[in-house]
Amino acid sequence: MTAPGVWPITAMAVAAAFDDIDRFKRSSSAGAYLGLTPRRYESSEISRNGRISKRGDMFTRKCLFEATNAIFCRNLKGSRLRT
């Protein structure tokens, strides 16, 4: 909640979605759990990323999107998180 744009509702949604954090060995596994990984299309020589899969908790994904949007749209001078 110390990051700008992350309010108590966002923090509670993430805490509720990741009920037991020990289930995830890597942070990329947690992103995949929320549906934040891109779909893959692979056929012989073609390999490309598609849109995000949108599997998982929609409310948590929406809250994280709003928090990210607030970080990038605000004029925060000297913000290490934004850079």
Beta strands, then each sheet from edge to edge (+ up, - down):
strand 1: 38-43
strand 2: 46-52
sheet 1: 1+ 2-
end
